[in-house]
């Protein structure tokens, strides 16, 4: 079983946030008060933890309603419209988290402004904390079948009545809210009770639980006892100091976490949380895989560019050879095919096949004498002669080129030689000896 982390966020601007870690047997293995910025330092590998967030119940509205619909989907659709008159805002602005129906057909629900829950989850997500559950704190104060319970904290008071009604209140508004709610509950109970039972009925019990028994809380206890002496039998939690460590209210909430309270992460928030949880779990492998794919793709593009560069260079070299061989040609798209076509046509006019031996010897001579470029070739098949126009850097190179042709066993007829700028343009006619 994964380690459980429980975080209580009583206020969006809380400087000290109580955190508790539970081991496999649900005993506390670690607890601390941490500020928002360092919240994710409470533990490592958050994606492996079961994270429960507890928020201030004043952000939520508790509802208990009898809904005739049967399925949870139908209840989820019908509930908002059945309580619409209780809200001043547009009902579409709220998110409803609901429980299953109880034996009497009632459904419990917690209602919260969607934007508030969205903002909280986004803030946690930025810290890479993805909760499995979010609870209102009034869902988690101890409940009693035969008594009301009131959890008195330093900055708020949380109430849970026997009927299930729950609410949070400030010290200033507590008397009004509690009196109205309690009177409504007593009236409902009396409607279903006979006069004889009313005479024998004992005052309902009320447990007062304290976060820490400070002077402020002691004053509240005296005031509360005085205000409700004829309505309630007040029982003070004398073991408060043993139950609360370092003023951490999570110790009070722990037991009720096992009673299946209403999880606010339902509907679209459940799906979003599952996605974020999976993203946090798979983020690093996915990033690594994306980088690998990106590198492979970049490598493939690079190889393609390199190969394309080689092909472009080769094509330009082929064009250069072709244009150097056939100076009168202007348009060169596919030099290899055009060269083959030229040679094929030249060979077609030489049935005895004399052109190819001459071309081979001409090629050998060009390779032997540096800086000699062929500008044009023409072949007279009836005479077996090949007329060659060429360019050389100086007159000495022309003589070497002609001598090399002689050395290859060819008869040569030197033609005109003209100087063009810094080079010489020459002409020579060659044929096999004895032809």
C-alpha contacts under 8 A as a table, 3 or more apart, distances in Angstrom:
res1	aa1	res2	aa2	distance
1	X	24	X	6.11
2	X	23	X	7.98
2	X	24	X	7.17
2	X	48	X	6.61
2	X	49	X	5.65
2	X	50	X	6.37
3	X	21	X	7.00
3	X	22	X	6.01
3	X	23	X	5.37
3	X	24	X	6.46
3	X	48	X	7.72
3	X	49	X	5.32
3	X	50	X	6.26
4	X	21	X	5.69
4	X	22	X	5.07
4	X	23	X	6.72
4	X	49	X	5.75
4	X	50	X	4.69
4	X	51	X	5.92
4	X	52	X	7.66
5	X	19	X	7.15
5	X	20	X	5.80
5	X	21	X	4.58
5	X	22	X	6.39
5	X	49	X	6.68
5	X	50	X	6.12
5	X	51	X	4.81
5	X	52	X	6.25
6	X	19	X	5.74
6	X	20	X	5.22
6	X	21	X	6.43
6	X	51	X	5.98
6	X	52	X	4.84
6	X	53	X	5.96
6	X	54	X	7.50
6	X	250	X	7.79
7	X	17	X	7.08
7	X	18	X	5.95
7	X	19	X	4.56
7	X	20	X	6.57
7	X	51	X	7.78
7	X	52	X	6.37
7	X	53	X	4.97
7	X	54	X	6.09
7	X	250	X	7.95
8	X	17	X	6.18
8	X	18	X	5.51
8	X	19	X	6.56
8	X	53	X	5.98
8	X	54	X	4.62
8	X	55	X	6.09
8	X	250	X	6.91
9	X	12	X	6.97
9	X	14	X	7.05
9	X	17	X	5.89
9	X	18	X	7.45
9	X	53	X	7.25
9	X	54	X	6.02
9	X	55	X	5.03
9	X	56	X	6.75
10	X	14	X	6.86
10	X	17	X	7.73
10	X	54	X	7.70
10	X	55	X	5.53
10	X	56	X	4.71
11	X	14	X	5.09
11	X	55	X	7.52
11	X	56	X	6.57
14	X	17	X	6.35
14	X	35	X	7.21
14	X	36	X	7.50
15	X	34	X	7.39
15	X	35	X	4.88
15	X	36	X	6.74
16	X	33	X	5.22
16	X	34	X	5.12
16	X	35	X	4.89
16	X	36	X	7.70
17	X	33	X	5.14
17	X	34	X	5.08
17	X	35	X	5.81
17	X	36	X	7.25
17	X	39	X	7.98
18	X	31	X	7.38
18	X	32	X	5.92
18	X	33	X	4.57
18	X	34	X	6.61
18	X	248	X	6.28
18	X	249	X	7.84
18	X	250	X	7.15
19	X	31	X	5.45
19	X	32	X	5.40
19	X	33	X	6.20
19	X	34	X	7.36
19	X	42	X	7.67
19	X	250	X	7.74
20	X	28	X	6.76
20	X	29	X	7.67
20	X	30	X	5.76
20	X	31	X	4.29
20	X	32	X	6.73
20	X	250	X	7.37
21	X	28	X	5.82
21	X	29	X	5.57
21	X	30	X	5.05
21	X	31	X	6.22
22	X	25	X	7.64
22	X	26	X	5.04
22	X	27	X	5.36
22	X	28	X	4.62
22	X	29	X	5.48
22	X	30	X	7.23
23	X	26	X	5.22
23	X	27	X	5.77
23	X	28	X	6.52
23	X	29	X	5.99
24	X	27	X	7.50
28	X	31	X	7.30
32	X	42	X	7.82
34	X	38	X	6.45
34	X	39	X	5.80
34	X	42	X	7.61
35	X	38	X	5.68
35	X	39	X	5.96
36	X	39	X	5.10
37	X	40	X	7.83
38	X	41	X	5.41
38	X	42	X	7.55
39	X	42	X	5.90
39	X	127	X	7.58
40	X	43	X	6.54
40	X	44	X	7.69
40	X	46	X	7.92
40	X	127	X	6.03
40	X	128	X	7.30
40	X	129	X	6.87
41	X	44	X	6.96
43	X	46	X	6.96
45	X	48	X	5.77
45	X	49	X	7.26
46	X	49	X	5.27
46	X	128	X	7.32
46	X	129	X	6.23
46	X	130	X	7.67
47	X	129	X	7.62
47	X	130	X	7.35
47	X	277	X	6.62
47	X	280	X	6.16
47	X	281	X	5.52
48	X	281	X	7.88
50	X	131	X	7.24
50	X	132	X	6.13
51	X	129	X	7.98
51	X	130	X	7.13
51	X	131	X	4.70
51	X	132	X	5.33
51	X	133	X	6.76
52	X	131	X	5.68
52	X	132	X	5.88
52	X	133	X	4.83
52	X	134	X	5.87
52	X	135	X	7.62
53	X	131	X	6.51
53	X	133	X	6.17
53	X	134	X	4.66
53	X	135	X	6.30
54	X	134	X	5.70
54	X	135	X	4.79
54	X	136	X	5.76
54	X	137	X	5.76
55	X	59	X	7.81
55	X	134	X	7.17
55	X	135	X	6.19
55	X	136	X	5.15
55	X	137	X	5.82
56	X	59	X	6.02
56	X	60	X	7.84
56	X	136	X	5.92
56	X	137	X	5.62
56	X	138	X	7.86
57	X	60	X	5.21
57	X	61	X	7.62
57	X	136	X	4.54
57	X	137	X	5.15
57	X	138	X	5.54
57	X	139	X	8.00
57	X	167	X	6.89
57	X	168	X	5.92
58	X	61	X	7.28
58	X	167	X	7.02
58	X	168	X	5.22
58	X	169	X	7.22
59	X	112	X	6.30
59	X	113	X	7.81
60	X	110	X	6.08
60	X	111	X	5.30
60	X	112	X	4.77
60	X	113	X	7.81
60	X	136	X	6.89
61	X	110	X	5.62
61	X	111	X	5.02
61	X	112	X	6.64
61	X	167	X	7.52
62	X	108	X	7.46
62	X	109	X	5.96
62	X	110	X	4.83
62	X	111	X	6.54
62	X	165	X	7.13
62	X	166	X	6.21
62	X	167	X	6.97
63	X	108	X	5.64
63	X	109	X	5.02
63	X	110	X	6.20
63	X	111	X	7.60
63	X	165	X	7.80
64	X	106	X	6.50
64	X	107	X	5.62
64	X	108	X	4.48
64	X	109	X	6.36
64	X	165	X	7.68
65	X	79	X	7.87
65	X	106	X	5.38
65	X	107	X	5.35
65	X	108	X	6.57
66	X	105	X	5.78
66	X	106	X	4.29
66	X	107	X	6.02
67	X	75	X	6.64
67	X	78	X	7.56
67	X	79	X	7.05
67	X	105	X	7.03
67	X	106	X	6.66
67	X	107	X	6.94
68	X	105	X	7.72
69	X	74	X	5.71
69	X	75	X	5.54
69	X	78	X	7.56
70	X	74	X	6.65
70	X	75	X	6.92
71	X	74	X	5.23
71	X	75	X	6.25
72	X	75	X	4.97
72	X	76	X	5.98
72	X	100	X	7.30
73	X	76	X	5.12
73	X	77	X	6.35
74	X	77	X	5.13
74	X	78	X	6.08
75	X	78	X	5.07
75	X	79	X	5.71
76	X	79	X	5.68
76	X	80	X	7.37
76	X	96	X	7.45
76	X	98	X	7.19
77	X	80	X	6.75
77	X	81	X	7.81
78	X	81	X	5.76
78	X	82	X	6.40
79	X	82	X	5.14
79	X	83	X	6.59
80	X	83	X	5.54
80	X	84	X	5.93
80	X	91	X	6.77
80	X	96	X	7.38
81	X	84	X	4.95
81	X	91	X	7.67
82	X	85	X	7.86
83	X	86	X	5.66
83	X	87	X	7.63
84	X	87	X	5.79
84	X	91	X	6.16
85	X	88	X	7.52
87	X	90	X	7.44
87	X	91	X	7.12
89	X	93	X	7.17
90	X	93	X	5.72
90	X	94	X	7.86
91	X	94	X	5.70
92	X	95	X	7.84
93	X	113	X	5.98
93	X	114	X	6.01
93	X	115	X	7.77
94	X	111	X	6.44
94	X	112	X	5.51
94	X	113	X	4.44
94	X	114	X	5.15
95	X	111	X	5.68
95	X	112	X	5.37
95	X	113	X	6.05
95	X	114	X	5.29
96	X	109	X	6.56
96	X	110	X	5.89
96	X	111	X	4.66
96	X	112	X	6.74
96	X	264	X	7.63
97	X	109	X	5.46
97	X	110	X	5.28
97	X	111	X	6.44
97	X	262	X	6.83
97	X	263	X	6.76
97	X	264	X	5.18
97	X	265	X	7.27
97	X	266	X	5.95
98	X	107	X	6.93
98	X	108	X	5.84
98	X	109	X	4.22
98	X	110	X	6.52
98	X	262	X	6.66
99	X	107	X	5.95
99	X	108	X	5.33
99	X	109	X	6.10
99	X	262	X	6.11
100	X	107	X	6.18
100	X	108	X	7.56
101	X	104	X	7.69
101	X	105	X	5.38
101	X	106	X	5.37
101	X	107	X	4.80
101	X	108	X	7.66
102	X	105	X	5.33
102	X	106	X	5.46
102	X	107	X	6.56
103	X	106	X	7.47
109	X	262	X	7.26
110	X	136	X	7.99
110	X	262	X	7.23
110	X	264	X	7.22
112	X	116	X	7.39
112	X	117	X	7.15
113	X	116	X	5.48
113	X	117	X	6.70
114	X	117	X	5.32
114	X	118	X	6.01
115	X	118	X	4.98
115	X	119	X	6.01
116	X	119	X	5.20
116	X	120	X	6.29
117	X	120	X	5.15
117	X	121	X	6.26
118	X	121	X	5.29
118	X	122	X	6.14
119	X	122	X	5.14
119	X	123	X	6.13
120	X	123	X	5.16
120	X	124	X	6.31
121	X	124	X	5.12
121	X	125	X	5.97
121	X	130	X	7.62
122	X	125	X	4.91
122	X	126	X	6.23
123	X	126	X	5.33
123	X	127	X	6.83
124	X	127	X	5.16
124	X	128	X	6.39
124	X	129	X	5.11
124	X	130	X	6.61
125	X	128	X	4.67
125	X	129	X	5.22
125	X	130	X	5.86
125	X	276	X	7.75
126	X	129	X	7.42
128	X	280	X	7.01
130	X	273	X	6.68
130	X	276	X	6.61
130	X	277	X	5.68
130	X	280	X	7.92
131	X	134	X	7.02
131	X	273	X	7.19
132	X	265	X	7.71
132	X	273	X	7.35
133	X	263	X	5.59
133	X	264	X	6.85
133	X	265	X	5.95
134	X	263	X	5.53
134	X	264	X	5.31
134	X	265	X	6.22
135	X	139	X	6.98
135	X	261	X	7.29
135	X	262	X	6.56
135	X	263	X	5.47
135	X	264	X	6.08
136	X	139	X	5.62
136	X	140	X	7.48
137	X	140	X	5.37
137	X	141	X	7.07
137	X	253	X	7.71
138	X	141	X	5.83
138	X	158	X	5.93
138	X	159	X	6.87
138	X	160	X	6.94
138	X	166	X	6.00
138	X	167	X	6.31
138	X	168	X	6.85
139	X	166	X	7.31
139	X	256	X	7.75
139	X	261	X	6.12
139	X	262	X	7.39
140	X	252	X	7.94
140	X	253	X	5.01
140	X	254	X	7.64
140	X	255	X	7.88
140	X	256	X	4.99
140	X	257	X	6.45
140	X	261	X	7.31
141	X	149	X	7.61
141	X	150	X	7.93
141	X	151	X	6.80
141	X	158	X	7.67
141	X	160	X	7.21
141	X	252	X	6.68
141	X	253	X	5.70
141	X	256	X	6.71
142	X	149	X	6.84
142	X	252	X	7.44
142	X	253	X	7.37
142	X	255	X	7.60
142	X	256	X	6.37
143	X	147	X	7.83
143	X	148	X	7.37
143	X	149	X	6.49
143	X	160	X	6.96
143	X	162	X	7.58
144	X	147	X	5.23
144	X	148	X	6.66
144	X	149	X	7.26
144	X	162	X	6.80
145	X	162	X	6.25
146	X	162	X	6.72
146	X	204	X	7.37
146	X	205	X	6.88
147	X	161	X	7.29
147	X	162	X	5.80
147	X	204	X	6.23
147	X	205	X	4.63
147	X	206	X	5.17
147	X	207	X	6.83
148	X	159	X	7.75
148	X	160	X	6.01
148	X	161	X	4.44
148	X	162	X	5.16
148	X	204	X	7.72
148	X	205	X	6.31
148	X	206	X	4.51
148	X	207	X	6.15
149	X	159	X	6.07
149	X	160	X	5.31
149	X	161	X	6.31
149	X	162	X	7.99
149	X	206	X	5.53
149	X	207	X	4.69
149	X	208	X	6.14
149	X	209	X	7.31
150	X	157	X	6.98
150	X	158	X	5.71
150	X	159	X	4.59
150	X	160	X	6.35
150	X	206	X	7.37
150	X	207	X	6.16
150	X	208	X	5.06
150	X	209	X	5.96
151	X	157	X	5.83
151	X	158	X	5.08
151	X	159	X	6.45
151	X	208	X	6.18
151	X	209	X	4.64
151	X	210	X	5.68
151	X	211	X	7.17
152	X	156	X	6.72
152	X	157	X	4.74
152	X	158	X	6.55
152	X	208	X	7.14
152	X	209	X	5.99
152	X	210	X	4.79
152	X	211	X	6.14
152	X	217	X	6.83
153	X	156	X	5.31
153	X	157	X	5.74
153	X	158	X	7.88
153	X	210	X	6.21
153	X	211	X	5.04
153	X	212	X	7.19
153	X	217	X	7.52
154	X	211	X	7.26
154	X	212	X	7.75
154	X	214	X	7.95
154	X	216	X	7.49
154	X	217	X	7.19
155	X	170	X	7.00
155	X	171	X	7.66
156	X	168	X	6.96
156	X	169	X	5.82
156	X	170	X	4.85
156	X	171	X	6.31
157	X	168	X	5.81
157	X	169	X	5.28
157	X	170	X	6.14
157	X	171	X	6.79
157	X	174	X	7.54
158	X	166	X	7.58
158	X	167	X	6.04
158	X	168	X	4.55
158	X	169	X	6.44
159	X	165	X	7.99
159	X	166	X	5.54
159	X	167	X	5.46
159	X	168	X	6.30
160	X	164	X	6.31
160	X	165	X	5.82
160	X	166	X	4.56
160	X	167	X	6.91
161	X	164	X	5.40
161	X	165	X	5.29
161	X	166	X	6.49
162	X	165	X	7.29
163	X	185	X	7.65
169	X	173	X	6.34
169	X	174	X	5.49
169	X	177	X	7.59
170	X	173	X	5.53
170	X	174	X	5.90
171	X	174	X	5.28
171	X	175	X	7.96
172	X	175	X	7.49
173	X	176	X	5.72
173	X	177	X	6.30
174	X	177	X	5.31
174	X	178	X	5.73
175	X	178	X	5.39
175	X	179	X	5.83
176	X	179	X	5.33
176	X	180	X	6.18
177	X	180	X	5.39
177	X	181	X	6.11
178	X	181	X	5.16
178	X	182	X	5.85
179	X	182	X	5.17
179	X	183	X	5.92
180	X	183	X	5.22
180	X	184	X	6.17
181	X	184	X	5.19
181	X	185	X	6.32
182	X	185	X	5.07
182	X	186	X	6.12
183	X	186	X	5.10
183	X	187	X	6.06
184	X	187	X	5.16
184	X	188	X	6.29
185	X	188	X	5.11
185	X	189	X	6.27
186	X	189	X	5.12
186	X	190	X	6.09
187	X	190	X	5.12
187	X	191	X	6.28
188	X	191	X	5.33
188	X	192	X	7.00
189	X	192	X	5.50
189	X	193	X	6.48
190	X	193	X	4.92
190	X	194	X	7.62
190	X	198	X	7.44
193	X	197	X	6.31
193	X	198	X	6.60
194	X	197	X	5.25
194	X	198	X	6.25
195	X	198	X	4.94
195	X	199	X	6.37
196	X	199	X	5.28
196	X	200	X	6.57
197	X	200	X	5.13
197	X	201	X	5.71
198	X	201	X	4.93
203	X	230	X	7.79
203	X	231	X	6.17
203	X	232	X	5.29
203	X	233	X	5.80
204	X	231	X	7.36
204	X	232	X	5.27
204	X	233	X	5.92
205	X	232	X	5.67
205	X	233	X	4.54
205	X	234	X	5.91
205	X	235	X	7.04
206	X	232	X	6.28
206	X	233	X	5.95
206	X	234	X	4.90
206	X	235	X	5.95
207	X	234	X	6.07
207	X	235	X	4.84
207	X	236	X	6.00
207	X	237	X	6.73
208	X	221	X	7.87
208	X	234	X	7.10
208	X	235	X	6.16
208	X	236	X	5.05
208	X	237	X	5.86
209	X	236	X	6.83
209	X	237	X	5.33
209	X	240	X	6.85
210	X	213	X	5.97
210	X	217	X	7.42
210	X	237	X	7.28
210	X	240	X	6.10
211	X	240	X	7.25
211	X	244	X	6.52
211	X	247	X	6.01
211	X	248	X	7.32
211	X	249	X	6.04
212	X	217	X	7.71
212	X	240	X	7.02
212	X	241	X	6.81
212	X	244	X	7.10
212	X	247	X	5.96
213	X	217	X	5.80
213	X	218	X	6.31
213	X	240	X	7.55
213	X	241	X	7.62
214	X	217	X	5.16
214	X	218	X	6.16
215	X	218	X	5.01
215	X	219	X	6.22
216	X	219	X	5.25
216	X	220	X	6.39
217	X	220	X	4.94
217	X	221	X	6.21
218	X	221	X	5.08
218	X	222	X	6.50
219	X	222	X	5.28
219	X	223	X	6.25
220	X	223	X	5.06
220	X	224	X	5.88
221	X	224	X	5.15
221	X	225	X	6.10
222	X	225	X	5.27
222	X	226	X	6.28
223	X	226	X	5.19
223	X	227	X	6.20
224	X	227	X	5.15
224	X	228	X	6.14
225	X	228	X	5.40
225	X	229	X	5.53
225	X	234	X	6.85
226	X	229	X	5.49
228	X	231	X	5.06
228	X	232	X	5.77
229	X	232	X	5.92
229	X	233	X	7.11
229	X	234	X	7.95
237	X	240	X	5.76
238	X	241	X	7.75
239	X	242	X	5.44
239	X	243	X	6.48
240	X	243	X	5.22
240	X	244	X	6.17
241	X	244	X	5.51
241	X	245	X	7.47
242	X	245	X	7.42
243	X	251	X	6.79
243	X	252	X	7.17
244	X	247	X	5.78
244	X	248	X	6.08
244	X	249	X	6.81
244	X	251	X	6.05
244	X	252	X	7.08
245	X	248	X	5.70
245	X	251	X	7.38
248	X	251	X	6.23
249	X	252	X	5.33
249	X	253	X	6.60
250	X	253	X	4.90
250	X	254	X	6.01
251	X	254	X	5.50
252	X	255	X	7.05
253	X	256	X	5.68
253	X	257	X	6.57
254	X	257	X	5.35
254	X	258	X	7.51
255	X	258	X	5.93
255	X	259	X	7.65
256	X	259	X	5.27
256	X	260	X	7.76
256	X	261	X	7.48
257	X	260	X	6.40
257	X	261	X	6.59
258	X	261	X	7.86
263	X	266	X	6.94
265	X	268	X	7.97
265	X	269	X	5.13
265	X	270	X	4.78
265	X	273	X	7.67
266	X	269	X	5.52
266	X	270	X	4.70
266	X	271	X	7.85
267	X	270	X	5.44
267	X	271	X	6.74
268	X	271	X	5.18
268	X	272	X	6.14
269	X	272	X	5.04
269	X	273	X	5.99
270	X	273	X	5.14
270	X	274	X	6.19
271	X	274	X	5.16
271	X	275	X	6.26
272	X	275	X	5.12
272	X	276	X	6.19
273	X	276	X	5.03
273	X	277	X	5.98
274	X	277	X	5.07
274	X	278	X	6.15
275	X	278	X	5.20
275	X	279	X	5.99
276	X	279	X	4.85
276	X	280	X	6.04
277	X	280	X	5.18
277	X	281	X	6.24
278	X	281	X	4.98
278	X	282	X	6.00
278	X	283	X	7.97
279	X	282	X	5.17
279	X	283	X	5.22
280	X	283	X	5.18
280	X	284	X	7.93
281	X	284	X	7.59
282	X	285	X	5.49
282	X	286	X	5.92
283	X	286	X	5.18
283	X	287	X	5.99
284	X	287	X	5.09
284	X	288	X	6.08
285	X	288	X	5.04
285	X	289	X	6.00
286	X	289	X	4.96
286	X	290	X	5.93
287	X	290	X	4.99
287	X	291	X	6.08
288	X	291	X	5.10
288	X	292	X	6.16
289	X	292	X	5.01
289	X	293	X	6.09
290	X	293	X	5.09
290	X	294	X	5.93
291	X	294	X	4.91
291	X	295	X	6.04
292	X	295	X	5.06
292	X	296	X	6.14
293	X	296	X	5.06
293	X	297	X	6.00
294	X	297	X	5.05
294	X	298	X	5.96
295	X	298	X	4.98
295	X	299	X	5.92
296	X	299	X	4.96
296	X	300	X	6.08
297	X	300	X	5.01
297	X	301	X	6.17
298	X	301	X	5.02
298	X	302	X	6.00
299	X	302	X	4.93
299	X	303	X	6.03
300	X	303	X	5.09
300	X	304	X	6.05
301	X	304	X	4.97
301	X	305	X	6.08
302	X	305	X	5.01
302	X	306	X	6.06
303	X	306	X	4.98
303	X	307	X	5.97
304	X	307	X	5.08
304	X	308	X	5.83
305	X	308	X	4.93
305	X	309	X	5.93
306	X	309	X	4.96
306	X	310	X	6.27
307	X	310	X	5.02
307	X	311	X	6.16
308	X	311	X	5.03
308	X	312	X	6.02
309	X	312	X	5.06
309	X	313	X	6.10
310	X	313	X	5.11
310	X	314	X	6.07
311	X	314	X	4.98
311	X	315	X	6.03
312	X	315	X	5.06
312	X	316	X	6.19
313	X	316	X	5.15
313	X	317	X	6.20
314	X	317	X	5.06
314	X	318	X	6.16
315	X	318	X	5.07
315	X	319	X	6.17
315	X	335	X	7.68
316	X	319	X	5.05
316	X	320	X	6.12
317	X	320	X	5.00
317	X	321	X	6.25
318	X	321	X	5.17
318	X	322	X	6.15
318	X	335	X	5.89
318	X	336	X	6.94
319	X	322	X	5.05
319	X	323	X	6.03
319	X	332	X	6.50
319	X	334	X	7.87
319	X	335	X	5.40
320	X	323	X	5.17
320	X	324	X	5.93
321	X	324	X	5.06
321	X	325	X	6.07
322	X	325	X	5.07
322	X	326	X	5.98
322	X	335	X	6.19
322	X	339	X	6.70
323	X	326	X	5.03
323	X	327	X	5.24
323	X	328	X	7.80
323	X	329	X	6.49
323	X	330	X	7.80
323	X	332	X	7.93
323	X	375	X	7.45
324	X	327	X	5.69
324	X	373	X	6.37
324	X	374	X	5.53
324	X	375	X	5.00
324	X	376	X	7.43
325	X	373	X	7.76
325	X	374	X	5.11
325	X	375	X	5.14
325	X	376	X	5.46
325	X	377	X	6.94
326	X	329	X	5.71
326	X	374	X	7.76
326	X	375	X	5.76
326	X	376	X	4.70
326	X	377	X	6.66
327	X	330	X	7.82
327	X	375	X	4.75
327	X	376	X	5.31
328	X	376	X	7.08
329	X	332	X	7.49
332	X	335	X	5.87
332	X	338	X	7.72
334	X	337	X	5.61
334	X	338	X	6.08
335	X	338	X	5.00
335	X	339	X	5.84
336	X	339	X	5.11
336	X	340	X	6.19
337	X	340	X	5.13
337	X	341	X	6.15
338	X	341	X	4.99
338	X	342	X	6.14
339	X	342	X	5.08
339	X	343	X	6.20
340	X	343	X	5.20
340	X	344	X	5.96
341	X	344	X	5.03
341	X	345	X	6.16
342	X	345	X	5.25
342	X	346	X	6.16
343	X	346	X	4.97
343	X	347	X	5.94
344	X	347	X	5.05
344	X	348	X	6.09
345	X	348	X	4.98
345	X	349	X	6.74
346	X	349	X	5.51
346	X	350	X	6.89
346	X	355	X	7.43
346	X	379	X	7.15
347	X	350	X	5.09
347	X	351	X	7.09
347	X	353	X	6.57
347	X	355	X	6.30
347	X	356	X	7.50
348	X	351	X	6.34
349	X	381	X	6.01
350	X	353	X	5.38
350	X	354	X	6.31
350	X	355	X	6.60
350	X	381	X	5.08
350	X	382	X	7.98
351	X	354	X	7.83
353	X	356	X	6.39
353	X	357	X	7.89
354	X	357	X	5.97
354	X	358	X	6.71
354	X	381	X	7.88
354	X	384	X	6.57
355	X	358	X	5.26
355	X	359	X	6.19
355	X	379	X	7.42
355	X	381	X	7.99
355	X	384	X	7.58
355	X	386	X	7.88
356	X	359	X	5.01
356	X	360	X	6.18
357	X	360	X	5.12
357	X	361	X	6.34
358	X	361	X	5.25
358	X	362	X	6.02
358	X	386	X	7.63
358	X	430	X	7.91
358	X	431	X	7.09
358	X	432	X	7.42
359	X	362	X	4.97
359	X	363	X	6.02
360	X	363	X	5.14
360	X	364	X	6.29
361	X	364	X	4.99
361	X	365	X	6.23
361	X	405	X	7.39
361	X	408	X	6.61
362	X	365	X	5.15
362	X	366	X	6.27
362	X	405	X	7.11
363	X	366	X	5.18
363	X	367	X	6.27
364	X	367	X	5.21
364	X	368	X	6.24
365	X	368	X	5.06
365	X	369	X	6.30
365	X	401	X	6.60
365	X	404	X	5.76
365	X	405	X	6.05
365	X	408	X	7.96
366	X	369	X	5.44
366	X	370	X	7.13
366	X	372	X	6.03
366	X	373	X	7.29
366	X	401	X	7.32
367	X	370	X	6.65
368	X	404	X	7.73
369	X	372	X	6.33
369	X	397	X	7.35
369	X	400	X	6.96
369	X	401	X	6.04
369	X	404	X	7.88
371	X	392	X	6.15
371	X	393	X	6.74
372	X	390	X	6.94
372	X	391	X	5.89
372	X	392	X	4.98
372	X	393	X	7.63
372	X	397	X	7.62
372	X	401	X	7.73
373	X	390	X	5.53
373	X	391	X	5.22
373	X	392	X	6.69
374	X	377	X	7.69
374	X	388	X	7.19
374	X	389	X	6.12
374	X	390	X	4.30
374	X	391	X	6.44
375	X	388	X	7.67
375	X	389	X	5.37
375	X	390	X	5.03
375	X	391	X	6.87
376	X	388	X	5.89
376	X	389	X	5.03
376	X	390	X	6.97
377	X	386	X	6.90
377	X	387	X	5.79
377	X	388	X	4.78
377	X	389	X	6.48
378	X	386	X	5.71
378	X	387	X	5.23
378	X	388	X	6.72
379	X	384	X	7.27
379	X	385	X	5.83
379	X	386	X	4.36
379	X	387	X	6.24
380	X	383	X	5.63
380	X	384	X	5.72
380	X	385	X	5.27
380	X	386	X	6.28
381	X	384	X	4.79
381	X	385	X	6.76
382	X	385	X	8.00
383	X	435	X	7.94
384	X	431	X	6.11
384	X	432	X	7.69
384	X	435	X	7.12
385	X	429	X	6.56
385	X	430	X	5.71
385	X	431	X	4.86
386	X	429	X	5.56
386	X	430	X	5.35
386	X	431	X	6.40
387	X	427	X	7.26
387	X	428	X	6.01
387	X	429	X	4.35
387	X	430	X	6.54
388	X	427	X	5.61
388	X	428	X	5.38
388	X	429	X	6.05
388	X	430	X	7.85
389	X	425	X	7.32
389	X	426	X	5.86
389	X	427	X	4.51
389	X	428	X	6.71
390	X	425	X	5.88
390	X	426	X	5.35
390	X	427	X	6.20
391	X	423	X	6.91
391	X	424	X	5.69
391	X	425	X	4.55
391	X	426	X	6.12
392	X	395	X	7.35
392	X	397	X	6.13
392	X	398	X	6.17
392	X	423	X	5.92
392	X	424	X	5.29
392	X	425	X	6.48
392	X	426	X	7.65
393	X	397	X	6.85
393	X	422	X	6.83
393	X	423	X	4.47
393	X	424	X	5.91
394	X	397	X	5.52
394	X	398	X	6.79
394	X	423	X	6.05
394	X	424	X	5.89
395	X	398	X	5.08
395	X	399	X	6.51
395	X	424	X	6.79
396	X	399	X	5.21
396	X	400	X	6.36
397	X	400	X	5.03
397	X	401	X	6.12
398	X	401	X	5.12
398	X	402	X	6.26
398	X	426	X	7.31
399	X	402	X	5.20
399	X	403	X	6.08
400	X	403	X	5.05
400	X	404	X	6.08
401	X	404	X	5.13
401	X	405	X	6.42
402	X	405	X	5.16
402	X	406	X	6.47
402	X	412	X	7.38
402	X	414	X	7.77
402	X	428	X	7.78
403	X	406	X	5.04
403	X	407	X	6.20
404	X	407	X	4.95
404	X	408	X	6.41
405	X	408	X	5.21
405	X	409	X	6.97
405	X	410	X	5.85
405	X	411	X	7.84
405	X	412	X	7.38
406	X	409	X	5.34
406	X	410	X	5.02
406	X	411	X	6.28
406	X	412	X	6.86
407	X	410	X	7.23
409	X	432	X	6.86
409	X	433	X	6.50
410	X	430	X	6.24
410	X	431	X	5.65
410	X	432	X	4.90
410	X	433	X	5.51
411	X	430	X	5.55
411	X	431	X	5.40
411	X	432	X	6.04
411	X	433	X	5.44
412	X	428	X	6.54
412	X	429	X	5.53
412	X	430	X	4.57
412	X	431	X	6.80
413	X	428	X	5.58
413	X	429	X	4.98
413	X	430	X	6.50
414	X	427	X	6.31
414	X	428	X	4.47
414	X	429	X	6.48
415	X	426	X	6.80
415	X	427	X	4.75
415	X	428	X	5.14
415	X	429	X	7.34
416	X	426	X	6.01
416	X	427	X	5.89
417	X	424	X	6.77
417	X	425	X	5.70
417	X	426	X	4.39
417	X	427	X	6.62
418	X	424	X	5.60
418	X	425	X	5.24
418	X	426	X	6.47
419	X	422	X	7.29
419	X	423	X	5.86
419	X	424	X	4.31
419	X	425	X	6.15
420	X	423	X	5.28
420	X	424	X	5.61
420	X	425	X	6.69
421	X	424	X	7.91
431	X	435	X	7.11
432	X	435	X	5.81
